[in-house]
Amino acid sequence: MLEAVLENMNHHGRIAACGMISEYNREEGRGVRNISRVISKRINIRGFIINDYWHMYPQFVEKVRSYIKEGKIVYVEDIADGLENAPAAFAGLFEGKNIGKQVVRVCDE
């Protein structure tokens, strides 16, 4: 996906990088064929983890909650039905099989 992003970035664009759980247990990382676009387009890529901004979490929740209610933010859930499917859903996180937030639905309530 990063290859497509780099092709479509504006000059002097910024990319925030986090997550990448599908890469955690890989013995060898995957390469990006067009990484030179970072130089030619003068792109900034900065990694972060949640601990960097944990102190701001209450403000984040307050703001995002209202954005979701107003439809300004729409998110995708990848739902696995049944507790018996939880192990496969969890393993799929490390293989990049889910799209969006992985959820295991254990009942219809």
Buried (B, 14 or more C-beta within 10 A) or exposed (E): EBEEBBEEBEEEBEBEEEEEEBEEEEEEEEEBEEEEBBEEBEBEBEEEEEEEEEEEEEEEEEEEEEEEEEEEEEEEEBEBEEEEBBEEBEEBBEEEEBEEEBEBBEEEE
